[in-house]
Amino acid sequence: MIDLGGGILLRPLEPGDAAALAEAFARNRAHLAPWDPERTEDFFTSAEQARLIELLLAERDAGRSAPFVLARPEDGAVVGRANLSNIVRGAFHSADLGYWIDASLAGRGLMTRAVTEMRRHAARELKLHRLQASTLLHNHASQRVLAANGFERIGMAPKYLHIAGEWQDHYLFQRILSD
């Protein structure tokens, strides 16, 4: 567990986080909608979050992901996620970085600190060489988080991800960790 300040901890995702995660997604539904794939109603239930957590933890155990939550320790509320996914070894030693934060906490520097810790985890614990991330072209807040963590923009991918119901262009970023 890492204290990010402001009463928020960054900690590994746990099997018991389903209800708190479902509540966080429901609370932030409108906030996340422009940046996320379209979600079914089931997505916002504890049962579906428990199923997804089980899959994420299996991916973690297989060495293919590192899922974390941002949480308030006093009440257990989940207020964000940070995830390393698609971990590839071999000649690549790379992963994708994804993250989001509760609307009530946006703009306070918490996600910048969380990404710093995810970057450190990727370098020190996972021994990765590189992290990559993508943002919608107009997601300036996320681009500032990446820039503050030394990510460089390496290109633009047309129609890269199906977000908010349509294929959307994304900027691609990377951070070399071994420098």
RAGI-V842506 format. One record per backbone hydrogen bond with DSSP energy under -0.5 kcal/mol. NH is the residue of the N-H (numbers start at 1). CO is the residue of the C=O. E is the energy in kcal/mol with one decimal. If there is no record, write none. Layout:
# RAGI-V842506
NH;CO;E  NH;CO;E
This chain:
# RAGI-V842506
2;10;-2.5  4;2;-0.6  4;8;-2.8  5;8;-0.6  8;5;-1.2  9;71;-3.1  10;2;-2.8  11;9;-0.5  11;69;-2.4  13;67;-2.4  17;14;-2.0  18;15;-0.8  21;17;-2.7  22;18;-2.7  23;19;-2.3  24;20;-2.1  25;21;-2.7  26;22;-2.4  27;23;-2.7  28;24;-1.8  29;26;-1.1  32;28;-2.7  33;29;-1.5  34;30;-0.6  35;32;-1.8  36;32;-1.2  43;40;-0.8  44;41;-1.3  45;42;-2.2  49;45;-2.2  50;46;-2.6  51;47;-1.9  52;48;-2.6  53;49;-2.8  54;50;-2.1  55;51;-1.7  56;52;-2.7  57;53;-3.0  58;54;-1.7  59;55;-2.2  60;56;-2.3  61;57;-2.7  62;58;-1.5  63;60;-1.9  64;59;-2.9  65;59;-0.7  66;84;-2.8  68;82;-2.6  69;11;-2.9  70;80;-2.3  71;9;-2.6  71;69;-0.5  72;77;-2.4  73;71;-0.6  75;72;-0.7  76;72;-2.2  79;70;-3.3  80;70;-0.8  81;100;-1.9  82;68;-1.7  83;98;-2.7  84;66;-1.6  85;83;-0.6  85;96;-2.6  87;64;-2.1  88;94;-2.9  92;89;-1.5  93;89;-0.9  94;88;-1.6  95;130;-1.1  96;85;-3.0  97;132;-2.8  98;83;-2.4  100;81;-2.2  102;79;-2.9  105;102;-1.9  106;102;-0.7  106;103;-0.7  108;105;-1.1  113;109;-2.0  114;110;-2.5  115;111;-2.8  116;112;-1.8  117;113;-2.1  118;114;-2.3  119;115;-2.6  120;116;-2.2  121;117;-2.5  122;118;-2.5  123;119;-2.0  124;120;-3.4  125;120;-0.5  125;121;-1.4  126;121;-2.1  128;122;-3.0  129;93;-2.7  130;93;-1.7  131;175;-2.2  132;95;-2.4  133;173;-2.0  135;171;-1.9  137;169;-0.9  139;136;-1.9  140;138;-1.7  143;139;-1.8  144;140;-2.0  145;141;-1.8  146;142;-2.2  147;143;-2.5  148;144;-2.5  149;145;-0.8  149;146;-0.9  150;147;-1.8  151;146;-2.4  152;174;-2.9  154;172;-3.0  155;172;-1.0  157;170;-3.2  158;156;-0.7  160;157;-0.9  160;168;-1.3  161;168;-1.4  163;161;-1.1  163;166;-2.2  164;36;-2.8  166;163;-1.9  168;161;-2.9  170;157;-2.0  171;135;-2.6  172;155;-2.7  173;133;-3.1  174;152;-2.1  175;131;-2.4  177;129;-3.2  177;175;-0.5  178;129;-1.0
